[in-house]
């Protein structure tokens, strides 16, 4: 039987200003903008995954149903850098132990330390302690 499993190819983020959001994520991830096609702005593909930003006429509303986790050797330093680029820390997630941030259009993401993250039985992280 032929392998019919699917592969994750692209992560597309709706954006009212895809150029601005692509520039933000390009700086955060160290992936240059490599193309523009119609309503899309693309970052360089790495490890088989491309990140794209698609123009959307309506702004984000509500909490994301899916979010990105990024890893950094020093999450506190990454937080300061991300805030300098226009991101912000989101309040209200402290009990979960995760550093939850938002990009300039309000899309939530977590900043984790590089390497394994210990979780307790309730799923709370403890790297910010």
ROTOR-691707 format. One record per atom (N, C-alpha, C): atom name; residue number from 0; z, x negated, y negated; residue in three letters. Coordinates in steps of 0.02 Angstrom, whole numbers, always signed. Layout:
! residues N
<pt at="CA" i="NUM" up="Z" east="X" north="Y" aa="ALA"/>
...
This chain:
! residues 129
<pt at="N" i="0" up="+0" east="-42" north="+59" aa="UNK"/>
<pt at="CA" i="0" up="+0" east="+0" north="+0" aa="UNK"/>
<pt at="C" i="0" up="+0" east="-45" north="-62" aa="UNK"/>
<pt at="N" i="1" up="-41" east="-29" north="-110" aa="UNK"/>
<pt at="CA" i="1" up="-45" east="-68" north="-172" aa="UNK"/>
<pt at="C" i="1" up="+18" east="-57" north="-214" aa="UNK"/>
<pt at="N" i="2" up="+37" east="-109" north="-250" aa="UNK"/>
<pt at="CA" i="2" up="+95" east="-106" north="-295" aa="UNK"/>
<pt at="C" i="2" up="+77" east="-60" north="-353" aa="UNK"/>
<pt at="N" i="3" up="+115" east="-7" north="-362" aa="UNK"/>
<pt at="CA" i="3" up="+101" east="+40" north="-416" aa="UNK"/>
<pt at="C" i="3" up="+155" east="+38" north="-470" aa="UNK"/>
<pt at="N" i="4" up="+197" east="-14" north="-469" aa="UNK"/>
<pt at="CA" i="4" up="+250" east="-18" north="-520" aa="UNK"/>
<pt at="C" i="4" up="+219" east="-34" north="-588" aa="UNK"/>
<pt at="N" i="5" up="+250" east="-8" north="-639" aa="UNK"/>
<pt at="CA" i="5" up="+226" east="-18" north="-707" aa="UNK"/>
<pt at="C" i="5" up="+264" east="-76" north="-739" aa="UNK"/>
<pt at="N" i="6" up="+235" east="-106" north="-790" aa="UNK"/>
<pt at="CA" i="6" up="+266" east="-161" north="-827" aa="UNK"/>
<pt at="C" i="6" up="+276" east="-140" north="-899" aa="UNK"/>
<pt at="N" i="7" up="+331" east="-161" north="-929" aa="UNK"/>
<pt at="CA" i="7" up="+342" east="-149" north="-1000" aa="UNK"/>
<pt at="C" i="7" up="+295" east="-195" north="-1038" aa="UNK"/>
<pt at="N" i="8" up="+253" east="-167" north="-1080" aa="UNK"/>
<pt at="CA" i="8" up="+201" east="-205" north="-1115" aa="UNK"/>
<pt at="C" i="8" up="+214" east="-211" north="-1190" aa="UNK"/>
<pt at="N" i="9" up="+239" east="-158" north="-1220" aa="UNK"/>
<pt at="CA" i="9" up="+248" east="-158" north="-1293" aa="UNK"/>
<pt at="C" i="9" up="+307" east="-114" north="-1312" aa="UNK"/>
<pt at="N" i="10" up="+339" east="-133" north="-1365" aa="UNK"/>
<pt at="CA" i="10" up="+390" east="-91" north="-1396" aa="UNK"/>
<pt at="C" i="10" up="+363" east="-74" north="-1465" aa="UNK"/>
<pt at="N" i="11" up="+354" east="-10" north="-1479" aa="UNK"/>
<pt at="CA" i="11" up="+326" east="+14" north="-1542" aa="UNK"/>
<pt at="C" i="11" up="+380" east="+50" north="-1581" aa="UNK"/>
<pt at="N" i="12" up="+388" east="+30" north="-1644" aa="UNK"/>
<pt at="CA" i="12" up="+438" east="+60" north="-1688" aa="UNK"/>
<pt at="C" i="12" up="+401" east="+98" north="-1743" aa="UNK"/>
<pt at="N" i="13" up="+417" east="+163" north="-1750" aa="UNK"/>
<pt at="CA" i="13" up="+389" east="+201" north="-1805" aa="UNK"/>
<pt at="C" i="13" up="+421" east="+176" north="-1870" aa="UNK"/>
<pt at="N" i="14" up="+381" east="+172" north="-1923" aa="UNK"/>
<pt at="CA" i="14" up="+406" east="+145" north="-1986" aa="UNK"/>
<pt at="C" i="14" up="+370" east="+178" north="-2045" aa="UNK"/>
<pt at="N" i="15" up="+407" east="+194" north="-2097" aa="UNK"/>
<pt at="CA" i="15" up="+374" east="+219" north="-2157" aa="UNK"/>
<pt at="C" i="15" up="+340" east="+162" north="-2193" aa="UNK"/>
<pt at="N" i="16" up="+365" east="+100" north="-2185" aa="UNK"/>
<pt at="CA" i="16" up="+334" east="+41" north="-2214" aa="UNK"/>
<pt at="C" i="16" up="+329" east="-13" north="-2160" aa="UNK"/>
<pt at="N" i="17" up="+276" east="-9" north="-2118" aa="UNK"/>
<pt at="CA" i="17" up="+272" east="-56" north="-2062" aa="UNK"/>
<pt at="C" i="17" up="+267" east="-129" north="-2083" aa="UNK"/>
<pt at="N" i="18" up="+236" east="-143" north="-2140" aa="UNK"/>
<pt at="CA" i="18" up="+232" east="-213" north="-2163" aa="UNK"/>
<pt at="C" i="18" up="+302" east="-241" north="-2176" aa="UNK"/>
<pt at="N" i="19" up="+343" east="-202" north="-2211" aa="UNK"/>
<pt at="CA" i="19" up="+411" east="-225" north="-2228" aa="UNK"/>
<pt at="C" i="19" up="+453" east="-233" north="-2165" aa="UNK"/>
<pt at="N" i="20" up="+449" east="-184" north="-2120" aa="UNK"/>
<pt at="CA" i="20" up="+489" east="-188" north="-2059" aa="UNK"/>
<pt at="C" i="20" up="+466" east="-244" north="-2013" aa="UNK"/>
<pt at="N" i="21" up="+401" east="-255" north="-2009" aa="UNK"/>
<pt at="CA" i="21" up="+375" east="-311" north="-1969" aa="UNK"/>
<pt at="C" i="21" up="+399" east="-377" north="-1999" aa="UNK"/>
<pt at="N" i="22" up="+399" east="-383" north="-2065" aa="UNK"/>
<pt at="CA" i="22" up="+422" east="-445" north="-2097" aa="UNK"/>
<pt at="C" i="22" up="+496" east="-457" north="-2081" aa="UNK"/>
<pt at="N" i="23" up="+537" east="-404" north="-2083" aa="UNK"/>
<pt at="CA" i="23" up="+608" east="-410" north="-2066" aa="UNK"/>
<pt at="C" i="23" up="+617" east="-436" north="-1995" aa="UNK"/>
<pt at="N" i="24" up="+586" east="-402" north="-1947" aa="UNK"/>
<pt at="CA" i="24" up="+594" east="-420" north="-1876" aa="UNK"/>
<pt at="C" i="24" up="+561" east="-488" north="-1861" aa="UNK"/>
<pt at="N" i="25" up="+508" east="-505" north="-1897" aa="UNK"/>
<pt at="CA" i="25" up="+478" east="-571" north="-1889" aa="UNK"/>
<pt at="C" i="25" up="+529" east="-626" north="-1905" aa="UNK"/>
<pt at="N" i="26" up="+566" east="-617" north="-1959" aa="UNK"/>
<pt at="CA" i="26" up="+617" east="-666" north="-1978" aa="UNK"/>
<pt at="C" i="26" up="+676" east="-665" north="-1929" aa="UNK"/>
<pt at="N" i="27" up="+698" east="-606" north="-1909" aa="UNK"/>
<pt at="CA" i="27" up="+755" east="-601" north="-1863" aa="UNK"/>
<pt at="C" i="27" up="+739" east="-635" north="-1797" aa="UNK"/>
<pt at="N" i="28" up="+680" east="-622" north="-1770" aa="UNK"/>
<pt at="CA" i="28" up="+663" east="-646" north="-1703" aa="UNK"/>
<pt at="C" i="28" up="+624" east="-712" north="-1702" aa="UNK"/>
<pt at="N" i="29" up="+602" east="-735" north="-1760" aa="UNK"/>
<pt at="CA" i="29" up="+562" east="-796" north="-1761" aa="UNK"/>
<pt at="C" i="29" up="+494" east="-787" north="-1729" aa="UNK"/>
<pt at="N" i="30" up="+467" east="-726" north="-1733" aa="UNK"/>
<pt at="CA" i="30" up="+400" east="-711" north="-1707" aa="UNK"/>
<pt at="C" i="30" up="+355" east="-695" north="-1767" aa="UNK"/>
<pt at="N" i="31" up="+302" east="-732" north="-1777" aa="UNK"/>
<pt at="CA" i="31" up="+260" east="-717" north="-1834" aa="UNK"/>
<pt at="C" i="31" up="+220" east="-652" north="-1826" aa="UNK"/>
<pt at="N" i="32" up="+202" east="-623" north="-1882" aa="UNK"/>
<pt at="CA" i="32" up="+155" east="-567" north="-1883" aa="UNK"/>
<pt at="C" i="32" up="+87" east="-596" north="-1864" aa="UNK"/>
<pt at="N" i="33" up="+55" east="-566" north="-1814" aa="UNK"/>
<pt at="CA" i="33" up="-9" east="-594" north="-1790" aa="UNK"/>
<pt at="C" i="33" up="-68" east="-548" north="-1798" aa="UNK"/>
<pt at="N" i="34" up="-56" east="-486" north="-1819" aa="UNK"/>
<pt at="CA" i="34" up="-113" east="-442" north="-1826" aa="UNK"/>
<pt at="C" i="34" up="-96" east="-375" north="-1856" aa="UNK"/>
<pt at="N" i="35" up="-148" east="-343" north="-1879" aa="UNK"/>
<pt at="CA" i="35" up="-144" east="-275" north="-1907" aa="UNK"/>
<pt at="C" i="35" up="-203" east="-236" north="-1880" aa="UNK"/>
<pt at="N" i="36" up="-190" east="-178" north="-1852" aa="UNK"/>
<pt at="CA" i="36" up="-242" east="-135" north="-1825" aa="UNK"/>
<pt at="C" i="36" up="-226" east="-64" north="-1844" aa="UNK"/>
<pt at="N" i="37" up="-267" east="-34" north="-1887" aa="UNK"/>
<pt at="CA" i="37" up="-254" east="+35" north="-1908" aa="UNK"/>
<pt at="C" i="37" up="-184" east="+41" north="-1936" aa="UNK"/>
<pt at="N" i="38" up="-144" east="+87" north="-1908" aa="UNK"/>
<pt at="CA" i="38" up="-76" east="+97" north="-1934" aa="UNK"/>
<pt at="C" i="38" up="-24" east="+48" north="-1905" aa="UNK"/>
<pt at="N" i="39" up="-46" east="-1" north="-1867" aa="UNK"/>
<pt at="CA" i="39" up="+0" east="-47" north="-1832" aa="UNK"/>
<pt at="C" i="39" up="+2" east="-116" north="-1864" aa="UNK"/>
<pt at="N" i="40" up="+62" east="-146" north="-1860" aa="UNK"/>
<pt at="CA" i="40" up="+72" east="-217" north="-1877" aa="UNK"/>
<pt at="C" i="40" up="+105" east="-247" north="-1815" aa="UNK"/>
<pt at="N" i="41" up="+79" east="-305" north="-1792" aa="UNK"/>
<pt at="CA" i="41" up="+100" east="-335" north="-1729" aa="UNK"/>
<pt at="C" i="41" up="+134" east="-402" north="-1739" aa="UNK"/>
<pt at="N" i="42" up="+189" east="-412" north="-1702" aa="UNK"/>
<pt at="CA" i="42" up="+219" east="-479" north="-1697" aa="UNK"/>
<pt at="C" i="42" up="+192" east="-513" north="-1635" aa="UNK"/>
<pt at="N" i="43" up="+197" east="-579" north="-1633" aa="UNK"/>
<pt at="CA" i="43" up="+172" east="-618" north="-1577" aa="UNK"/>
<pt at="C" i="43" up="+204" east="-595" north="-1511" aa="UNK"/>
<pt at="N" i="44" up="+163" east="-590" north="-1461" aa="UNK"/>
<pt at="CA" i="44" up="+186" east="-573" north="-1393" aa="UNK"/>
<pt at="C" i="44" up="+224" east="-632" north="-1365" aa="UNK"/>
<pt at="N" i="45" up="+282" east="-618" north="-1336" aa="UNK"/>
<pt at="CA" i="45" up="+321" east="-670" north="-1301" aa="UNK"/>
<pt at="C" i="45" up="+349" east="-640" north="-1237" aa="UNK"/>
<pt at="N" i="46" up="+349" east="-680" north="-1185" aa="UNK"/>
<pt at="CA" i="46" up="+375" east="-657" north="-1119" aa="UNK"/>
<pt at="C" i="46" up="+343" east="-591" north="-1098" aa="UNK"/>
<pt at="N" i="47" up="+280" east="-583" north="-1114" aa="UNK"/>
<pt at="CA" i="47" up="+243" east="-524" north="-1093" aa="UNK"/>
<pt at="C" i="47" up="+254" east="-462" north="-1136" aa="UNK"/>
<pt at="N" i="48" up="+296" east="-466" north="-1187" aa="UNK"/>
<pt at="CA" i="48" up="+312" east="-406" north="-1227" aa="UNK"/>
<pt at="C" i="48" up="+289" east="-417" north="-1299" aa="UNK"/>
<pt at="N" i="49" up="+253" east="-368" north="-1326" aa="UNK"/>
<pt at="CA" i="49" up="+233" east="-369" north="-1396" aa="UNK"/>
<pt at="C" i="49" up="+273" east="-316" north="-1434" aa="UNK"/>
<pt at="N" i="50" up="+290" east="-332" north="-1495" aa="UNK"/>
<pt at="CA" i="50" up="+328" east="-287" north="-1538" aa="UNK"/>
<pt at="C" i="50" up="+281" east="-264" north="-1593" aa="UNK"/>
<pt at="N" i="51" up="+274" east="-198" north="-1600" aa="UNK"/>
<pt at="CA" i="51" up="+229" east="-170" north="-1650" aa="UNK"/>
<pt at="C" i="51" up="+264" east="-119" north="-1694" aa="UNK"/>
<pt at="N" i="52" up="+238" east="-110" north="-1754" aa="UNK"/>
<pt at="CA" i="52" up="+266" east="-63" north="-1803" aa="UNK"/>
<pt at="C" i="52" up="+210" east="-16" north="-1824" aa="UNK"/>
<pt at="N" i="53" up="+222" east="+48" north="-1812" aa="UNK"/>
<pt at="CA" i="53" up="+171" east="+99" north="-1824" aa="UNK"/>
<pt at="C" i="53" up="+191" east="+141" north="-1885" aa="UNK"/>
<pt at="N" i="54" up="+143" east="+150" north="-1931" aa="UNK"/>
<pt at="CA" i="54" up="+157" east="+191" north="-1989" aa="UNK"/>
<pt at="C" i="54" up="+172" east="+263" north="-1967" aa="UNK"/>
<pt at="N" i="55" up="+227" east="+289" north="-1993" aa="UNK"/>
<pt at="CA" i="55" up="+247" east="+358" north="-1981" aa="UNK"/>
<pt at="C" i="55" up="+260" east="+390" north="-2049" aa="UNK"/>
<pt at="N" i="56" up="+240" east="+452" north="-2056" aa="UNK"/>
<pt at="CA" i="56" up="+247" east="+486" north="-2120" aa="UNK"/>
<pt at="C" i="56" up="+318" east="+509" north="-2135" aa="UNK"/>
<pt at="N" i="57" up="+359" east="+515" north="-2083" aa="UNK"/>
<pt at="CA" i="57" up="+427" east="+540" north="-2093" aa="UNK"/>
<pt at="C" i="57" up="+477" east="+485" north="-2079" aa="UNK"/>
<pt at="N" i="58" up="+531" east="+481" north="-2118" aa="UNK"/>
<pt at="CA" i="58" up="+582" east="+430" north="-2106" aa="UNK"/>
<pt at="C" i="58" up="+622" east="+446" north="-2043" aa="UNK"/>
<pt at="N" i="59" up="+655" east="+395" north="-2018" aa="UNK"/>
<pt at="CA" i="59" up="+699" east="+403" north="-1959" aa="UNK"/>
<pt at="C" i="59" up="+754" east="+453" north="-1975" aa="UNK"/>
<pt at="N" i="60" up="+770" east="+494" north="-1927" aa="UNK"/>
<pt at="CA" i="60" up="+827" east="+540" north="-1934" aa="UNK"/>
<pt at="C" i="60" up="+866" east="+540" north="-1870" aa="UNK"/>
<pt at="N" i="61" up="+932" east="+538" north="-1876" aa="UNK"/>
<pt at="CA" i="61" up="+975" east="+538" north="-1816" aa="UNK"/>
<pt at="C" i="61" up="+980" east="+470" north="-1784" aa="UNK"/>
<pt at="N" i="62" up="+1020" east="+467" north="-1731" aa="UNK"/>
<pt at="CA" i="62" up="+1032" east="+406" north="-1694" aa="UNK"/>
<pt at="C" i="62" up="+975" east="+393" north="-1646" aa="UNK"/>
<pt at="N" i="63" up="+957" east="+329" north="-1639" aa="UNK"/>
<pt at="CA" i="63" up="+905" east="+310" north="-1590" aa="UNK"/>
<pt at="C" i="63" up="+928" east="+329" north="-1520" aa="UNK"/>
<pt at="N" i="64" up="+881" east="+351" north="-1479" aa="UNK"/>
<pt at="CA" i="64" up="+896" east="+364" north="-1408" aa="UNK"/>
<pt at="C" i="64" up="+889" east="+300" north="-1367" aa="UNK"/>
<pt at="N" i="65" up="+854" east="+251" north="-1394" aa="UNK"/>
<pt at="CA" i="65" up="+847" east="+186" north="-1363" aa="UNK"/>
<pt at="C" i="65" up="+855" east="+134" north="-1418" aa="UNK"/>
<pt at="N" i="66" up="+887" east="+79" north="-1401" aa="UNK"/>
<pt at="CA" i="66" up="+894" east="+27" north="-1452" aa="UNK"/>
<pt at="C" i="66" up="+882" east="-42" north="-1420" aa="UNK"/>
<pt at="N" i="67" up="+875" east="-91" north="-1463" aa="UNK"/>
<pt at="CA" i="67" up="+862" east="-160" north="-1442" aa="UNK"/>
<pt at="C" i="67" up="+927" east="-199" north="-1446" aa="UNK"/>
<pt at="N" i="68" up="+938" east="-242" north="-1398" aa="UNK"/>
<pt at="CA" i="68" up="+993" east="-291" north="-1400" aa="UNK"/>
<pt at="C" i="68" up="+961" east="-359" north="-1411" aa="UNK"/>
<pt at="N" i="69" up="+985" east="-395" north="-1461" aa="UNK"/>
<pt at="CA" i="69" up="+962" east="-463" north="-1472" aa="UNK"/>
<pt at="C" i="69" up="+1020" east="-511" north="-1458" aa="UNK"/>
<pt at="N" i="70" up="+1003" east="-571" north="-1436" aa="UNK"/>
<pt at="CA" i="70" up="+1055" east="-621" north="-1420" aa="UNK"/>
<pt at="C" i="70" up="+1053" east="-677" north="-1471" aa="UNK"/>
<pt at="N" i="71" up="+1112" east="-701" north="-1490" aa="UNK"/>
<pt at="CA" i="71" up="+1118" east="-757" north="-1536" aa="UNK"/>
<pt at="C" i="71" up="+1177" east="-800" north="-1515" aa="UNK"/>
<pt at="N" i="72" up="+1172" east="-865" north="-1522" aa="UNK"/>
<pt at="CA" i="72" up="+1227" east="-909" north="-1503" aa="UNK"/>
<pt at="C" i="72" up="+1292" east="-893" north="-1542" aa="UNK"/>
<pt at="N" i="73" up="+1285" east="-871" north="-1604" aa="UNK"/>
<pt at="CA" i="73" up="+1342" east="-854" north="-1647" aa="UNK"/>
<pt at="C" i="73" up="+1329" east="-787" north="-1679" aa="UNK"/>
<pt at="N" i="74" up="+1352" east="-732" north="-1649" aa="UNK"/>
<pt at="CA" i="74" up="+1338" east="-665" north="-1677" aa="UNK"/>
<pt at="C" i="74" up="+1361" east="-657" north="-1749" aa="UNK"/>
<pt at="N" i="75" up="+1416" east="-687" north="-1769" aa="UNK"/>
<pt at="CA" i="75" up="+1440" east="-680" north="-1839" aa="UNK"/>
<pt at="C" i="75" up="+1390" east="-713" north="-1887" aa="UNK"/>
<pt at="N" i="76" up="+1364" east="-772" north="-1869" aa="UNK"/>
<pt at="CA" i="76" up="+1314" east="-805" north="-1911" aa="UNK"/>
<pt at="C" i="76" up="+1250" east="-764" north="-1912" aa="UNK"/>
<pt at="N" i="77" up="+1231" east="-736" north="-1855" aa="UNK"/>
<pt at="CA" i="77" up="+1172" east="-693" north="-1852" aa="UNK"/>
<pt at="C" i="77" up="+1180" east="-632" north="-1897" aa="UNK"/>
<pt at="N" i="78" up="+1240" east="-603" north="-1897" aa="UNK"/>
<pt at="CA" i="78" up="+1254" east="-545" north="-1939" aa="UNK"/>
<pt at="C" i="78" up="+1242" east="-563" north="-2013" aa="UNK"/>
<pt at="N" i="79" up="+1269" east="-620" north="-2035" aa="UNK"/>
<pt at="CA" i="79" up="+1260" east="-640" north="-2105" aa="UNK"/>
<pt at="C" i="79" up="+1186" east="-650" north="-2121" aa="UNK"/>
<pt at="N" i="80" up="+1151" east="-681" north="-2076" aa="UNK"/>
<pt at="CA" i="80" up="+1079" east="-693" north="-2087" aa="UNK"/>
<pt at="C" i="80" up="+1041" east="-627" north="-2090" aa="UNK"/>
<pt at="N" i="81" up="+1056" east="-582" north="-2044" aa="UNK"/>
<pt at="CA" i="81" up="+1022" east="-517" north="-2042" aa="UNK"/>
<pt at="C" i="81" up="+1037" east="-477" north="-2105" aa="UNK"/>
<pt at="N" i="82" up="+1098" east="-479" north="-2128" aa="UNK"/>
<pt at="CA" i="82" up="+1116" east="-444" north="-2190" aa="UNK"/>
<pt at="C" i="82" up="+1078" east="-474" north="-2249" aa="UNK"/>
<pt at="N" i="83" up="+1068" east="-539" north="-2249" aa="UNK"/>
<pt at="CA" i="83" up="+1030" east="-572" north="-2302" aa="UNK"/>
<pt at="C" i="83" up="+956" east="-551" north="-2301" aa="UNK"/>
<pt at="N" i="84" up="+932" east="-530" north="-2243" aa="UNK"/>
<pt at="CA" i="84" up="+862" east="-508" north="-2236" aa="UNK"/>
<pt at="C" i="84" up="+853" east="-434" north="-2251" aa="UNK"/>
<pt at="N" i="85" up="+908" east="-398" north="-2262" aa="UNK"/>
<pt at="CA" i="85" up="+903" east="-326" north="-2277" aa="UNK"/>
<pt at="C" i="85" up="+931" east="-280" north="-2225" aa="UNK"/>
<pt at="N" i="86" up="+959" east="-307" north="-2170" aa="UNK"/>
<pt at="CA" i="86" up="+992" east="-266" north="-2120" aa="UNK"/>
<pt at="C" i="86" up="+1064" east="-253" north="-2141" aa="UNK"/>
<pt at="N" i="87" up="+1098" east="-211" north="-2103" aa="UNK"/>
<pt at="CA" i="87" up="+1168" east="-197" north="-2119" aa="UNK"/>
<pt at="C" i="87" up="+1207" east="-182" north="-2056" aa="UNK"/>
<pt at="N" i="88" up="+1272" east="-196" north="-2058" aa="UNK"/>
<pt at="CA" i="88" up="+1316" east="-179" north="-2002" aa="UNK"/>
<pt at="C" i="88" up="+1332" east="-105" north="-2007" aa="UNK"/>
<pt at="N" i="89" up="+1332" east="-71" north="-1950" aa="UNK"/>
<pt at="CA" i="89" up="+1349" east="+0" north="-1947" aa="UNK"/>
<pt at="C" i="89" up="+1422" east="+7" north="-1930" aa="UNK"/>
<pt at="N" i="90" up="+1456" east="+48" north="-1966" aa="UNK"/>
<pt at="CA" i="90" up="+1526" east="+62" north="-1954" aa="UNK"/>
<pt at="C" i="90" up="+1532" east="+117" north="-1901" aa="UNK"/>
<pt at="N" i="91" up="+1589" east="+119" north="-1868" aa="UNK"/>
<pt at="CA" i="91" up="+1602" east="+172" north="-1820" aa="UNK"/>
<pt at="C" i="91" up="+1591" east="+151" north="-1748" aa="UNK"/>
<pt at="N" i="92" up="+1570" east="+90" north="-1737" aa="UNK"/>
<pt at="CA" i="92" up="+1558" east="+66" north="-1669" aa="UNK"/>
<pt at="C" i="92" up="+1609" east="+14" north="-1647" aa="UNK"/>
<pt at="N" i="93" up="+1660" east="+2" north="-1687" aa="UNK"/>
<pt at="CA" i="93" up="+1708" east="-51" north="-1674" aa="UNK"/>
<pt at="C" i="93" up="+1744" east="-41" north="-1607" aa="UNK"/>
<pt at="N" i="94" up="+1760" east="+21" north="-1589" aa="UNK"/>
<pt at="CA" i="94" up="+1796" east="+35" north="-1526" aa="UNK"/>
<pt at="C" i="94" up="+1757" east="+13" north="-1465" aa="UNK"/>
<pt at="N" i="95" up="+1690" east="+11" north="-1470" aa="UNK"/>
<pt at="CA" i="95" up="+1649" east="-11" north="-1414" aa="UNK"/>
<pt at="C" i="95" up="+1645" east="-86" north="-1406" aa="UNK"/>
<pt at="N" i="96" up="+1666" east="-121" north="-1459" aa="UNK"/>
<pt at="CA" i="96" up="+1667" east="-194" north="-1455" aa="UNK"/>
<pt at="C" i="96" up="+1600" east="-228" north="-1467" aa="UNK"/>
<pt at="N" i="97" up="+1550" east="-190" north="-1486" aa="UNK"/>
<pt at="CA" i="97" up="+1483" east="-218" north="-1498" aa="UNK"/>
<pt at="C" i="97" up="+1470" east="-224" north="-1573" aa="UNK"/>
<pt at="N" i="98" up="+1432" east="-275" north="-1592" aa="UNK"/>
<pt at="CA" i="98" up="+1409" east="-283" north="-1660" aa="UNK"/>
<pt at="C" i="98" up="+1345" east="-242" north="-1667" aa="UNK"/>
<pt at="N" i="99" up="+1351" east="-183" north="-1697" aa="UNK"/>
<pt at="CA" i="99" up="+1295" east="-137" north="-1704" aa="UNK"/>
<pt at="C" i="99" up="+1270" east="-141" north="-1776" aa="UNK"/>
<pt at="N" i="100" up="+1206" east="-153" north="-1783" aa="UNK"/>
<pt at="CA" i="100" up="+1175" east="-161" north="-1848" aa="UNK"/>
<pt at="C" i="100" up="+1116" east="-114" north="-1854" aa="UNK"/>
<pt at="N" i="101" up="+1088" east="-110" north="-1914" aa="UNK"/>
<pt at="CA" i="101" up="+1028" east="-70" north="-1927" aa="UNK"/>
<pt at="C" i="101" up="+979" east="-112" north="-1966" aa="UNK"/>
<pt at="N" i="102" up="+915" east="-102" north="-1952" aa="UNK"/>
<pt at="CA" i="102" up="+863" east="-136" north="-1990" aa="UNK"/>
<pt at="C" i="102" up="+853" east="-98" north="-2057" aa="UNK"/>
<pt at="N" i="103" up="+809" east="-121" north="-2100" aa="UNK"/>
<pt at="CA" i="103" up="+802" east="-88" north="-2165" aa="UNK"/>
<pt at="C" i="103" up="+783" east="-14" north="-2163" aa="UNK"/>
<pt at="N" i="104" up="+756" east="+11" north="-2108" aa="UNK"/>
<pt at="CA" i="104" up="+739" east="+82" north="-2103" aa="UNK"/>
<pt at="C" i="104" up="+791" east="+120" north="-2062" aa="UNK"/>
<pt at="N" i="105" up="+846" east="+88" north="-2043" aa="UNK"/>
<pt at="CA" i="105" up="+901" east="+122" north="-2010" aa="UNK"/>
<pt at="C" i="105" up="+899" east="+122" north="-1934" aa="UNK"/>
<pt at="N" i="106" up="+852" east="+85" north="-1904" aa="UNK"/>
<pt at="CA" i="106" up="+849" east="+81" north="-1830" aa="UNK"/>
<pt at="C" i="106" up="+906" east="+37" north="-1805" aa="UNK"/>
<pt at="N" i="107" up="+946" east="+65" north="-1760" aa="UNK"/>
<pt at="CA" i="107" up="+1004" east="+30" north="-1734" aa="UNK"/>
<pt at="C" i="107" up="+984" east="-23" north="-1683" aa="UNK"/>
<pt at="N" i="108" up="+1023" east="-78" north="-1684" aa="UNK"/>
<pt at="CA" i="108" up="+1016" east="-131" north="-1634" aa="UNK"/>
<pt at="C" i="108" up="+1082" east="-167" north="-1628" aa="UNK"/>
<pt at="N" i="109" up="+1093" east="-200" north="-1571" aa="UNK"/>
<pt at="CA" i="109" up="+1155" east="-237" north="-1560" aa="UNK"/>
<pt at="C" i="109" up="+1140" east="-312" north="-1561" aa="UNK"/>
<pt at="N" i="110" up="+1188" east="-350" north="-1587" aa="UNK"/>
<pt at="CA" i="110" up="+1185" east="-423" north="-1585" aa="UNK"/>
<pt at="C" i="110" up="+1237" east="-445" north="-1535" aa="UNK"/>
<pt at="N" i="111" up="+1214" east="-477" north="-1481" aa="UNK"/>
<pt at="CA" i="111" up="+1257" east="-500" north="-1428" aa="UNK"/>
<pt at="C" i="111" up="+1259" east="-576" north="-1427" aa="UNK"/>
<pt at="N" i="112" up="+1312" east="-606" north="-1399" aa="UNK"/>
<pt at="CA" i="112" up="+1311" east="-678" north="-1391" aa="UNK"/>
<pt at="C" i="112" up="+1262" east="-697" north="-1336" aa="UNK"/>
<pt at="N" i="113" up="+1233" east="-756" north="-1342" aa="UNK"/>
<pt at="CA" i="113" up="+1190" east="-782" north="-1289" aa="UNK"/>
<pt at="C" i="113" up="+1232" east="-791" north="-1226" aa="UNK"/>
<pt at="N" i="114" up="+1206" east="-770" north="-1170" aa="UNK"/>
<pt at="CA" i="114" up="+1243" east="-775" north="-1107" aa="UNK"/>
<pt at="C" i="114" up="+1274" east="-709" north="-1088" aa="UNK"/>
<pt at="N" i="115" up="+1313" east="-709" north="-1035" aa="UNK"/>
<pt at="CA" i="115" up="+1343" east="-647" north="-1010" aa="UNK"/>
<pt at="C" i="115" up="+1394" east="-618" north="-1059" aa="UNK"/>
<pt at="N" i="116" up="+1398" east="-552" north="-1059" aa="UNK"/>
<pt at="CA" i="116" up="+1447" east="-516" north="-1100" aa="UNK"/>
<pt at="C" i="116" up="+1493" east="-479" north="-1052" aa="UNK"/>
<pt at="N" i="117" up="+1558" east="-493" north="-1057" aa="UNK"/>
<pt at="CA" i="117" up="+1606" east="-459" north="-1014" aa="UNK"/>
<pt at="C" i="117" up="+1620" east="-389" north="-1041" aa="UNK"/>
<pt at="N" i="118" up="+1617" east="-341" north="-995" aa="UNK"/>
<pt at="CA" i="118" up="+1632" east="-271" north="-1012" aa="UNK"/>
<pt at="C" i="118" up="+1693" east="-249" north="-972" aa="UNK"/>
<pt at="N" i="119" up="+1735" east="-207" north="-1003" aa="UNK"/>
<pt at="CA" i="119" up="+1791" east="-180" north="-966" aa="UNK"/>
<pt at="C" i="119" up="+1768" east="-118" north="-927" aa="UNK"/>
<pt at="N" i="120" up="+1814" east="-84" north="-894" aa="UNK"/>
<pt at="CA" i="120" up="+1796" east="-27" north="-853" aa="UNK"/>
<pt at="C" i="120" up="+1769" east="+32" north="-893" aa="UNK"/>
<pt at="N" i="121" up="+1781" east="+32" north="-958" aa="UNK"/>
<pt at="CA" i="121" up="+1756" east="+85" north="-1001" aa="UNK"/>
<pt at="C" i="121" up="+1689" east="+67" north="-1033" aa="UNK"/>
<pt at="N" i="122" up="+1663" east="+7" north="-1018" aa="UNK"/>
<pt at="CA" i="122" up="+1600" east="-15" north="-1047" aa="UNK"/>
<pt at="C" i="122" up="+1606" east="-47" north="-1115" aa="UNK"/>
<pt at="N" i="123" up="+1667" east="-65" north="-1135" aa="UNK"/>
<pt at="CA" i="123" up="+1677" east="-97" north="-1200" aa="UNK"/>
<pt at="C" i="123" up="+1669" east="-172" north="-1192" aa="UNK"/>
<pt at="N" i="124" up="+1638" east="-203" north="-1243" aa="UNK"/>
<pt at="CA" i="124" up="+1630" east="-276" north="-1244" aa="UNK"/>
<pt at="C" i="124" up="+1690" east="-307" north="-1279" aa="UNK"/>
<pt at="N" i="125" up="+1699" east="-371" north="-1266" aa="UNK"/>
<pt at="CA" i="125" up="+1756" east="-406" north="-1296" aa="UNK"/>
<pt at="C" i="125" up="+1737" east="-472" north="-1329" aa="UNK"/>
<pt at="N" i="126" up="+1676" east="-479" north="-1352" aa="UNK"/>
<pt at="CA" i="126" up="+1656" east="-542" north="-1383" aa="UNK"/>
<pt at="C" i="126" up="+1672" east="-545" north="-1457" aa="UNK"/>
<pt at="N" i="127" up="+1692" east="-489" north="-1487" aa="UNK"/>
<pt at="CA" i="127" up="+1710" east="-488" north="-1558" aa="UNK"/>
<pt at="C" i="127" up="+1785" east="-496" north="-1569" aa="UNK"/>
<pt at="N" i="128" up="+1823" east="-499" north="-1515" aa="UNK"/>
<pt at="CA" i="128" up="+1896" east="-503" north="-1521" aa="UNK"/>
<pt at="C" i="128" up="+1918" east="-566" north="-1556" aa="UNK"/>
